[in-house]
Amino acid sequence: MILDTKAQVKSTVATKSFAIPSKYTYIFINTCTMKQKLTLTVESDVVRRAKKMARKRGISVSQMFEEAFQTYDVSPIETETQKAARRLLSLLEGAETVQPLDDKELLKRHLERKYG
């Protein structure tokens, strides 16, 4: 983008400009994602500890929260039923395979067990 040096540029996006000995100024616009507000309801003790931790690190609580979720492995939260299903599947994967039998063979085995 080339603008006349007398033009005023106002933008909410981070910009970087520098003077070039000519009648033009080059402006490089750094595109970034939009930030949004997020309201959380947490215990006051958690807020106090988060502010203390952020102050020690020299960053804002918002930046600390953002960094935590950028590095966090986002896997879905499992319910107790889903955890049980996952455990059952892992047990079944380790179990020995069973050869399927036809109905006549199963009936024959059942009758032999029942009547001897």
MOCOR-V492925 format. One record per pair of residues at least 24 apart in sequence whose ideal C-beta (glycine too) atoms are under 7 Angstrom apart, sorted by sequence separation. I is the first residue (numbers start at 1). J is the second residue. If there is no record, write none. Layout:
BEGIN
I;J
I;J
END
This chain:
BEGIN
2;26
3;27
1;27
END
